[in-house]
């Protein structure tokens, strides 16, 4: 059935163009909250910032979720088109990832509230992971150019599960999702590097998704740390893989800063947050001032990035640059 915009006191026709990529904003906000909380172990004042950003993230989740739900009700065809889009399909798990990150943040203060949020996120993440991967291996005509680091998002979502799952007392479920995430991360890592090396460059508006390369090993370190309760050789490998990818991305910064703004720029935020949390965890566990210093530097960078992205997103909304047809 074709979408028919409903006319009334307000014209909701532009609602059809609200992209699912908007949920990446929430990943950045909850990531910043977790990074500030991780820093509080060494810098207690950061806890105030963690709570403030958490509340901001919750408010934004309710607002974005309500508006996207309205899109589902009024423009189901537009949502279906996003689901069948070769790039936007990978962004649907950002919805459940946001729930998992919210639960992880809330668990530090109210475990009783965190558990139902986490269970909802886990259920949704499981369904979306199977649905997205089934979509990838169906008979759709995907092309090499459709493959970007954004395809890591479903894998990253699975690896996030133990961050709250292990402390909440769900180890087996956490190991299941962690294992699934690691398997698909490794598969996609090979495919993405093949695409980056042997095929045409990523389109400019999606080039910031290159930063997502940092997220899987950084998140995996945090989750693995929670699952095993410390640092072992495999944890060393995960953390240092995150640093290696961060260095590779750092080399691309001159190209990144010349690109026009798009919502894909929010891909910068969560990977930085994950590496920040990982650095603080390792630094305190191993009594490494160097890693705590790295975490502090990353937190400062992350704060600037998120503040800049929020300002630029607000400006884009004011200029009517968002929610436009492609």
N, C-alpha and C positions, 0 to 999 in steps of 0.2 A: 504494500500500500504506500503510495507516495505521500510525502509529508505535505500537509497543508497548514501553513502558519495560521494560528488562531488570532483573529483581530479583536481588540477590545480597547479598554482605556489605554493600554500600552501595546506596542507591537513587539511580539516575542519572536519575530522571524529571525533576528540575528542570533537568537539562542541556539539555532541549529548549527552554528559554526563554532560554538564553544568547544575547544579541543580537550580531549582526555589528558593531553600532556600537561594541563593545568595542575594535575595532582602532583606533579614533580615539585611544585612549590612547597607542598606539605612535607615531602621528604627532606628538603633543605632546612625547613624550620625545625622539624623534630630532630634532625641530625645536629643542628646547632645546639638545641637543648641538651642532647646527650653529650655533646662535646664539652659544653660548659659544666655539666655535672661531673664528667670525668676529670676536668681540670680542678674541681672543687677539692679533691683529695690533696692537692698541693697548694691551691690558691682558694681559700674558703669563700672569698667574695664572689667567686664565679657561680656559687649556688643560687644567689639571687637572680642572676641573669638566666640561669637554667630554668627556674620556675616561671619567670616572666615570658621567656620564649615558648615554653611549653603551653602556657595559657593562650598565647598568640596563635600557636599552631592549632590548638583545639578550636578556637573561634574560626580560624580560616578553614579548618576541615569541615565544620558545620556549614559555613557559608558556601564553599565550593561544592560540597556534597549536595546541598539543597538545590543549588542552581543546576548541577549536572543531572540530578534526579528529575528536575523540571524538564530538562532537555529530553530525557528518556521518555517522559510522559507525552510531551508535545511533539517531539520529532524522533520517533523510534527509527525511522529510516535513516536519519543522519547518524545515529549511534551505530546502526548496522553497517553503514558505509565505513565508519571508523574501524569497526571490528574487522572488516575485510580489507582495510588499507594495509599494505605490506610493511609500513613503518610504524604507524600508530597502534597496530595490534599489540606490539611489545610494551606499550605504555599502560595498557589496562591493569596489569598487576601493581602499578603505582598506587592504585586505590587501596588494595589490601596491604601493601607494604606500609602505607601511611598508618593503617590501623596497628600493624605490628610495632612500628616505631613509637606510636602513641602509647601502646601498652608497655613498651620497654621504658619509656620516660615516666609514665605514671607509676610503674612498679616500684620505683625508688621512694615513693611517698605513700601510695595507697595500693598495696597488692590485691586487696579485695576488689577494687575497681579494675585493676589491670587484667585480672584473669578473664572476665567475660569479653573484654575488648580483644585480648590475645586469642581466645578461642574463636571469635568471629573472624579475626584476621587469618588464623591458620586455616579455617574451613574455606574461606574465600580464596586464599593463596593456593591451596591444593586444587580447587576447582579450576582456577584461572591458569595454573601451570599446565595442567592436563589439556585444557581447552586450547591454550596458545600453542603448545608444542604439537598438538594434533592438527592445528591449523597449518603449522609449518610443514608437516610431513604429509599433508593432504595433496590433492591433485591440483592445487593452485599453481599458477605459472609465476613463481618467484624468480627474480633475476638477481644477478650478483650485486647490482647497484642498490638493491633494496636492503642488503645486509649492512648494518651499522653497529657500533658498540651498544646502541640502545637495546639490541637483542639480548644483552646480558641481564636486563632488568628482571625477567622471570626467574633466572638463576639466582640473582642477588636476593630476591624476595625469600626464597627457600632458605638461604644461608642465614638470613636475619632471624628466623624463627627461634633458634636457641638463645638469642640474646636475652629474651624474657622467659622462654620456655624452661631453660635449665634452672634459673632461680625460683620459678613458680612450681617446680617439682614435676615436670613432664619430660624426663630425659629420653625416653624411647621415641616419642614423637619428635623431639628435637633432633635426635640422631638421624631419624628417617629423612626429615627435610634437609638437614645439613648434607647428608650423603647425596640426595638428589641434586641439590644445588651445586655441589662440587663436581659431580659427573658432567652436568650440562655446562658448567663454566669451562671445563677443560675442552669439551667438544667445540663450544662456540669460540673459545680463544683461538683454536687452530683455524676455524673458518674465517674469523674476523681478520686475522693477520694475513691469511691468503688473499682476502679481499683488499686489504690495505696495501699489500706489496705488489700484487700482480694485476690490479684492475684500476679503473679510473678513481680519482680522489673523491672523498665524500663531499656531497653538496655543502655549500657554505652554511646554510641554515642549520644543518645537522652536524657540522664539524665539531661544535662544542661537546657532542656526545662522546668524543674521544676520551674525555676525562673519566668516563665511566669505567675505563680499563682499571682504574685504581681501586674501585669499590669492591669487587669480589674477594681479592686476597685480604684486604683490610677488614672487611666485615667478617670473613671467615676466621681471621685471627681472633677477633673479639668473641665470636661464638664458640670457637674451639677452646679458648681460654676459659669461658664459662662452663663448658662441658667437662673439661678435664681438671679444672681448678688450678691451673698454673701454666708455666712455659716449659715446653719440651722441644726437641729438635724440629718437629713438624711445625710448631708454632713459630719458631725462628724463620723457617722457610716462608711461611705465609706473610709475616710482617715485612720481611725484606723484599718479597715479590711486590708488595704494595709500594715500597720505596722505589723500586726499579721502575715500575710503571709511572710513578710520580715524576721521576727524572725524565722519562721519555715524553711525558705530557709537558713538562716545563720547557723543553726545547721548542714546543709548538706555540708557546705563548705569543711571540711576535705575530704569528698568523692569526691567532685567536682574537687579539685586541683590535684587529683591522676589520673584523666581521660586523655586519649590522645586527642589532638586537633581535632575538626571537625567543620564544619560551624555552627552546632547547638549551638556552644559556643556563637554565636552572640545573642542568646536568653537572655544572661545576661544583655545586654546593654539597650534595650528599657524599660523593667520594672523598672530598676534603674532610668532611665531618667524620667519616669512618676511619680515615687514617689518623686523625687527631685523637680519637678515642683509643685507637690501638696503641698509639705512641705513649699516651699517659698510662694505660694499663701496663704496658711492658716496662715503662720507666719505673713505676712504683714496685712492680713485682720483682724486678732485677736490680732495684736501687741504682738506676742509671740516670744521672743528672742530664746526660746528653739527650736521652730520649724524652725526658720531661721538657727539656729546652726545645726540642723539635716539636713536641705537642703544643707548647706555648706559642711558638712561631706560627704553627698551622692554625691554631685557634684565632690568633690575631688576623691572619689572612682570611680565614673563613668568615669572621665577623664582618670584615670589609666587603667581601664578596656578597654575602647575604644582604647586607644593608644596601649595597649598590644594585643588586638584582631587584629588591623590593621597590627601590626608588624608580628604577628603569621600567619595571612592570607597571607601576602606578602611572608613569608618564605615558606608556603605550596605551593603557586603558583610556586615559584622558584624551589622547590623540586619536582614539578610535582605530588603533592599529591591530587590535586583537579581536577575535571572533569575526574574522572576515573570510570569505570563501577563498580556497587556494586557487 
